[in-house]
Amino acid sequence: MQIDITQEDIDNVAHELQLELTDPEIVAVLKETATCDVQAGPGSGKTTALTAKLAILAKKWPYRDRGICVLSHTNVARIEIERKLSQSPGMRSLLHYPHFIGTMQTFVNQFLAIPFLRREKVEVTAIDNDRFGGRAWGVFLNNHSSALYALKMACRQDIDVVKGVIASLRFDGANMRVAHSREGGRFPGPASASGKALIELKNTLRTEGYFRYDDMYAYGESCLVKVPYVAKILRHRFPWVFVDELQDTSEMQDRIIEQLFFANGCVFQRFGDKNQAIFDFDTDEDRTLSLFRRPKTLYLNTTHRFSNSIAKFVSQMTVVEPQQLNGNPKRPNYDHTVFIFEKSAIKQVIPAFGDLVLKTVPAEIYKTRPVYAVGNRVNHANHTRDNTPAYLGDYFAEYFSPNAEKLKLPDTLLGYIMEARKKWEETKTGGECYNSAVSGILALLRRCGRDEVRNKTTLHQDLLQKGTFAAFQKLMWQFLNPTVTLDQKVWASLTAEIPKLLGLSAGSEMNEFLAWEVHKSQSAGTIQMVKQVNVHVHRSGTEELPIYFDSIHGVKGETHAATLVTETFSRQHDLKALLPILTATQKAHELQGQDRGHGKRIFVGMSRPSHLLCLAISSGSINDQGIRALENGGWKIVKIPTAT
């Protein structure tokens, strides 16, 4: 479908949204009306370009029953797009039928997997990784005890690894092959007794209606194979399709969107940065390389985030495809610093970094943008004296590892309601938070022996038969209403209605689950605790500087005033492995294997700061020749004094 975009259209939306849309690269992206990929460097205005383009199309859209589809990877990204589009009545039309703005998971569930499951008469109990994992482990222990020994041997007697394998069982591809987290190597294959037990377990869970999120992509692919006309219907419904953050697309997602929209009749435009493709946390393969091999690619090379001096260092680390980034000339060029430290002086790195930030970065910058220390390894795994610095906690004594306390499902109804209210706050929609609250009710029913009520559908049917469905819906709204403050008195009043509506008898299990108590094991509480603990307030004279600690994955997409990228250990010390790139004696795109994975992650870390970029490298990882090469390449070297 042809829609012409003119310079007048661009000028009008720039004025309406108060955007700067004069960069020739962004103008070229806005005017492009054919299928293409947009390779956008960090801070290059990708989100601005996508939002502006959607705003232009909203004003020129000619159909009432055909829409624009925008696929993102997280609800955060979706909410940000929706927030910007809600600025005017014309753009708000994209938030409603026939258009779709949402995550790939939601799209696949809504348009492919769930309708296909209904067609196949498969009843869904839960689509949730945690609930699947819990149920799978229980069934495995009861029905496959003989396979447990073999799995424990394969996992070196580590029962947590065995549980992880069981919880990871998923369907893969249209043929519904059963896959898991430890495929390959010496792990039992599908023809072995334990492999057959895993396949039988997965099929048992399918019969019971328990699925992982990934399973929906397999059912989506099956739908496209067995009901081929669905693809034609969706292409007609969505003649323009955008994918945001393309580099985070998984292999499963790629297969589906390729089959659906890379075809005649669709304008299929995808925005992302291939050099930030770190979606697969534990692999170093470039699984998404094929996503960028399109006949037409437009480039956004000019970054608004950082200066030319940072752009030079970051450009050196473009692993997947070389890209010369152009820095923002309005940003000052500072002395970007490499801290060299002895292992005994590792705790002095953060104070030295804090002093440099206070000395270098203007106060109005570091008081409005965060300062971070980041690393690839954030957990205390396989940590010995020999591989220090192994993880982010080596640099900061009070660091709290995210894995120190495993995140669990809520163990009270109050926990579920709190999670549901949190989702309301994040998404501003009722569907997800209602489902979270219903999950709490289903957990209560399971505790009370009502196993026949397995999912939302059977719960609703049970309530309709009792004649209490309307009262239940009203009670759920009272629990979730964001304008109502929950306290112990209100909670007691609301929970008193639950036994009457569900036909439950009082008992210790029910009373404990409905109690006014928030347990520390709740995921929201644990996450909040991590955020509160992992900050160090650096003091120098009267100045105070909060320095936050997080993984490189955790800060992806953020902008910092200053960033310290620390050396950590994952099979090898990452910055040591990347010294040939940092000293310009090797090209980043020549990296192979785990070095390539390190390079992609360090690229993301190095491209976060707007003003000051620093690295921390142990003295055992670099010699005098390497130090001179870093200095010749523009880095300032600071050696941390050995602790006395």
N, C-alpha and C positions, 0 to 999 in steps of 0.2 A: 504494500500500500504506500503510495508516494505522498509525502508531505514535505513541501519545501520550507526550509528555515532561512530567513533572510537576516541581513544585518539589522534591519528595523526591528524584527522580532527580538533579537539579542539585546538591542538598546532598550527596548521597552521593559523586558524582564529584569535587566540590570537596574533600571530606575526603580521598578516596583519592589524588588527584593533588596535594594541597596547593596548590590554586588559589584565587584570589579571584574569586568569581563572583556578586558581589552587585550590580554595576552594572545598573540597570534595562534599559539598552540591550542589554547582553550576555545578560541573562535572556530578553529578548524574542526574540533571535536563537536561543537554545538551544531555546526552546519552539516555534518556528515549524516546522511540518511540511508546509507547502505549497511549491510552487515560488516562489522569490524571489531577488532579488539583495541582497547586503549591501554597502553603500557604507561602507567602513571608512577613516577618516582615519589618518594616520601615527601609529603607537604607540598605537592604540586597542584593542589586544587581539584582533585578528582571528585570529591563530594560536592563541591561547588558547581562543577561542570555538570554532573549528573542531575543535581537538583534544578539547575537552570534549564536543562534540556527537558526535564519532565514538566516544568512550568510552561515552557513554550508549547509543548505538545498538548497540554491540558487546554490551552486557549484555542488550539486549532483542530481539536479532535472532532471528527464528523459523525461518529457512530454512537448509537444508544445501546446496542447489544454486543458490541465488540470493544475490547479494552486493552489497556497497557498493563503488562506484567513486569513487576520489579521484584527480583529475587535477591535476598540478602542471606547472611549466615547466622545472624543473631537478632534477637528482638531489640537490642540496643540500637543497631543500625537501622532497623525498621522504624523505631520510634523517632530517631533523629530525622529521617526522611519525611515522615508524617508530620513532625513538628514544623518543618520548614514549608511543607506544602499547605499547611493550614493557615498560612498568613493572609490568604485572600480567597474569596468565594470561588473564583475561577479555578484556582489550583486545588481547592478542597474537593472538587469533583473526582479527582483521582483516588480519593480515599474510600470510594463506594463503588458498587456494581455499575458497570461491568468490569471495572479495573481490579487488579490484585496487587497489593504490596505486602510482602511477608517473607518469612524464612523459607528456604528450600524444603525443610522438614514439613512445615505446614502445607506448602503447595503439594508435595507428593502425597501426604496423608489425605488432603481434601479432594484432590482431583484424580488420583490414581489408586492408591493402596486401599483406603477404606471402602470406596465403592466396589473395588475388585474383591475384597474380602467378603462383602455382602453377597456379591454375585456367586462366590464359591461357597456360600453358606458357612463361613467361618465366624464363630462368635468371638468377639474381643473382650477379654477380661481386663487386660491392662497393657498399655504400650508405655513401658517405663523400665529403664535399665535396672534400677534398684529392686523393684518388685520382681522382675524376671530373675535376677540373681538370687534373691532370697528363696523364691519358690524352686528354682532349679537345684539349688544346693540341698534342700529338703528332699526332693524327689530322688536325687542322685544317691543320697545316703540310704534311703529306704529301699531302692530298687537295683542299685548297681554297686553293692559293697565289694564285689569281686574285682571291679575295675579300679577301685580306689587305690589298692596297693600299687598297681602298674602306674597310675598317674602320679602317685607320691614318689615312686622311684624316678620317673621321668622328670619330676620337678625337684629332685634332690631333697626329698623329705620335707619340703616347705609347704605346709598345708595352706598358707595364704596364697601361694602361687596356684595351687590346685583350685582353690575357690575362685581365683581370678579367671582361670581357664573356663570353669563351669559357667561363671557369670557372663563371660564374653561370647558364648555360643551364639552364632548369628547365621541367618540365611544370606547367601551371596550370589547375586546374579539371577537371571530369569529361570535357570534350572534349579534354583533353590539349594545350591550346594551348602552343606553345613561347614562353617569356618569358625576359627577361634583365635585367640590372641597369641598362641605359641605354635603356629603352623611352621612346618619346615624343620630343618635340623634333624635331631634324633627323636623328636617327639613322635609318639605313636600315630601312624597314619590311619586313614579311614578304613583300611582293610584289616587292621589289628582288632583284637578283642576290645581293648579300651576305646579305640576309635569308633567301633560300631556302637559301643555303649553311649558315647557322646552323641552320635547321630540319633539313636533311639531316644535319648533324653530330650534332645531338641524337638523331635516330633511329638513326644508326649506333651511338652509345654505348648506346642502349637495346638494340639487337641484341646488343652485346657484354656487356651486363649491368652497365654502370656507371651508377650513379644518385647524385643528390644527396639529402640528407635531405628537402628540400621535395618532391621527386618522389613520395614516399610519400603525401603528402596528396592529390595529384592522383589517384593510384591508389586511395586510400581513397574519394574522391568517385566515381570510376568504379565502384567496387564497389557503392556505395549505389544508383547508377543502374541498373546492369546486373543486380545481384542484390538486388532490393529487400527480400526477406525477411530479409536480414542485420540490418537495422535493428530489425525486430520481435524477432528472437532476442536482440540485445544489450539492448533495453529490458526484455525478460523477465529476462535474466540479471542486470541491474543496475537494480533499481527505485528505488534512491537513488543520486544522482550529485552529487558536489561538485567544483567547480573552484576552485582556489586561485590567487591573484594574477591575477584575471581581466583586469586592464588590460594584461597582457603577452601576451594572446592575439592571435595574428596573424589576418589575414583568412582565410587558408587553414584554420587551426584552427577559427575561428569557424563557417565554413560546415559543417564536418563535425559538430561537437558540436551545432549547432542542429538539423541534420537528424536526428541520432540521438536526442537526449534532451529537446528542448523539445517534448514531446508528451504526450498523455494516458497515464496509467499510470506516469509517472516523476515522482519528486520531484527537482527539478533546482535546486540551490542553488549560487550562485556568489559568491565572496568577493573583494573587491578595492577599489582606490581609483582611480576614473576620473581623478583629478587627477594620478596618477603614471603615466599612460599614455605612456611614452617608449620603447616596444618598438622602433618603427621609427626607428632612429638617424638616418637621413638624410632623413626627411620630417617635415612639420609638420601632417599631416592627422590628424583624429580618427577613425581608421579603426575604432576599437572603440566609438564612441559608441553604436551600435545594441545593443551587448552589455548596456547598462544600462537600456534602455528596456523595462522589464518592468512588468506590471500591479502588482507589489508590490515595493517596495524598503524595506529596513530600514537604519537609519543608526547607525553607531557614531561619535559626534561627540566623545567625551571621550577625550583622549589622556593616556596615562600617562608619555609620554616627556619632555615639556617644559612649561615654565611658561605662565601666562596671557599674559605679555608676548611670548613667542615665538609662542604660538598666535595672537595678534592679527596679527603680521606674516605668518605662514604662511597664515592665512585670507584675507588680502588677495590672495594669489597662487593661489587656487583657480580655475583657468582653465576647465576643462571644465564644471564645474557649481559654483556658489557653495556653500560649506559653512562654517558658523561653527564652528570647533573650540573646544572647551573645554579649557583647560590644566589641568595637574596642580597643585592648590593646595599640594602639599607641595614643589614646586620653587620656589626663590627667584627673584625677578625681578632680573636684572642690567642693567647699562648695555650693551645690545646696540649694537654700534658699526659705523659706516661709515667706512672709511679712505679719504680723498681724497688722491691722490698725483699729482705731476708725473711725466711719463714718465721723467725723469732720476733720479727717486727710487724707481722701481718695486721695486728690490731691497731697499728698506728696509721694505716692507710686511710681509713675513714676520717679521722681528725685532720689529716693533711689535706684531703679532698675538701672538707668543710672549710678550712682556712682559705684555700684557694678560691672557692666559690665566693666567700665573703669579701675577699680582696679584689676579685675580678668582675663579678657579675653585678650590675646595678641593683640596688635594693628593691626598686619598683618592679624588677623582673622576678627575682627569686621570692618575692612576697606574693606574687600573683600566679606564678607557675611553680610546680613542685620540683624538687631536686631529688634525684634517684641514684641508688647504687643497684645495679642489676647483674645477674649472672645466669648462665645456662642451667647449672645445678643448684637447686634450692633445698634439697632434702639431704638428710644425713645418711645416705646409702653408700655402702661399701667404702666407708671412710676410714683410712688408716693414716698413720703418721707419714708414710712414704709418699702419699699422693696429695698432701697439703700444697696449695689450696684446693680442696676438693669441692666445697660447696659454699654458698653465699654466707652461711653461718660462721665460717672460719674468720670472716672479716669483722664480725660484730657479735660480741659475747651474749647479748640478750636476744639474739635472733630466734624466732619461733618458727620451726619448720612446719609447713602446711600439712605434712604427713605425720606430725607428732601425735595428733589426735585424729583418728579416722572419722570422716564425716558420715553421719548416719541419718536414717530417716527419723522424723520426729517420733517420740515415744509417748506423746499425749495428744489428745485432740487439740489442745491449746497450741501445741507445736505446729500442727497442720494448719490451723487457722492463721497463725502468725505468718507462716510461709505463704498462705493464700493472699493475705493482705499485702505482703511484700510484692507479690506478683501483680496485684492490682496497682500498686504504686509505680511499678516498672512499666507495665504495659498499658495502663489506663483502660483496659477492657475486662469484661467480666468472665469470659469463657474459661481462661486458664485458671483464674483464682477459684472459680466455682468447682472445677475439676479437682483442684488441690484439696478443697474442703470436703468434697465427696470421698476422696481417697482416705481422709481421716475417718469418715463415717464407716467406710468399708473395713478399715483396720479395726474399728470398734466391734463391728459385727463378727469379724474373724475371731477376735479375742473371746467373744461370747458364744462361740460355737455355731454361728450362722453361716457356715461355709457355702450354702447353696446360693447366697446373695453375693455373686462374685464380681460384679461390675456395675457401672452406672445404670446400664439398661435394665438389668434384673432388679436393681434397687428401686428404680422408678416404677417398674411393673409391680413390685411388692407393695409400694406405697399407694399406688392406684387401687390395688385390690383392697387395701385396708381403708381407703377413703381419706388418707392423710397426706396426699401428695401436695396439695395447695398449702397446707399448714407447714409442711417440710420446706417448701420453697421460701415461704415467708421467714422461717427460722434461719435458713441459710443466709438470706439477705441481712438479717439482724446481726449475724456473726460477721459478715463481710463488709457491712456498710462503713466506709472510711470516715464518715462524719460522727460515728458512735465510738466513744472511748471505752475500751474494755477494761473493767476492773473486777475485783473478786466478787463483788455483789452482783454486777451485771452478768458475769460468767455463771454464777450459781443459778440465777434466774433462767438463763437460756438453756443451760445443760439439763435443767430439771424437766424440760419438755421432750428431750430425746428419747428416754425409755418409753414414754407414752406413744410417740409417733412411730417408733420402730418395733414396739411390742416386746421389749426386753425386760427381764427381771433383774432386780438389784443384785449385785454381787461384787466381790472384791476386785475382780478383773475390770469390771465396768467402772467402778468408783475410782480406781487408780488411774484409768485412762482419761476419765473426765475431770480429774482433779485440777485445781488452779495451781499449776506448777510448771516451770519452764526448766527443762533439764539441760545440762551443759552439753550433752551430746547432739543437740539440735544443730543442723548444718548452718543455719543462719547465724546462730550464736558463735559457733566456731570460726566461721569466716570473719565475723566482725572482730573476734578476739585476735585473729591473725593480723588484721589491718591495724588494730590499735597497738599491738606489741611491736610490730616490725617497723618502727620509726625511732630514729636516734636524734635527739635534739642536741645539735652541736652549738657550743657556746664559746664566744671569743669576746672578751670585754663585756659590753652591754648588749651585744648582738646575739640573737638566737636563730638557728637555722635548722628546721626539721629536714632530716635526710631519710627518705623512704627506701625500703628494700623490697624487691620483687623479682620474679623470674622475667626473662626476656619475653617469653610468651605472654606474661601478665601485663606488660606495658605496651604491647603491640597496638599501634594506632594512637598512642598518647604523644603529647608534646611536653618536654621538660625544659626548665631553665638551664639545667646542667645535668649531665649523666655521666656516671662512672661505670664503665663496663669492666667487670672483674674477671680475672682468670679463674676458671673452675675445671673440674676433672670429670670427663665422661669418656672412659676408655683411654683417654689421653688428655693432657692439658690443652684446652682449646686455643688460647692465644699463642702458646708455644708452637702449635701446629700451623698457625696462620702467620707466623713471622715472615715467611717468604712473601706473603701478600702485603703485609704492613710495611715491609722494607722495599717493596716494589721490585723484587728480584723474580717474581713469578706473577702471572695473571690469575685473577680469581676464577675465571671461567675454566681454567685448566685443572682445578681441584677435583679430586675423585673421592668416592666413598665417604667415610666419616668426616674427612677434612672438608668436604663439600657441605655437609650438614652443619658443621661448626661455622663455616663461612656465612651461610644464610642466616643463622641465628645472630651472629655478631653484627652482620649488616643491619638487622632490625634494631639491635641495641644501640649501635653507633649513630643511627639516623633519628634518635629521639630528641636530642637537645636543640634548643633555639640559639643558645649562646656559647656554652662551654662543654667540650667533649674531653673526657679523660679515660685512660685505660690503667689497669693495675696488673702488672706482670711480675711473677716471682723471679728472683735473681738466678735461680736454678734453670730457668727457661730461656735465658738470653745471655750472650757473651758480649764482650766489649765491641766486637765488630758489628753485632746486631744493634747495639745501642747507638753507635756512630751512624749506622744506616737510618735509624729512626730520626735522629737529629737532622741528618741531611735531607730527609723527606719532609721536614717541617714540624716535627713533634718537639716539644720541650721535655727534657728528661729531669725528673726529680727522684733522687735516691733517698728512700726512707732510712733514717739512721737506725742502726741495730739497737734493739732495746737493751738497757743495762740492768 
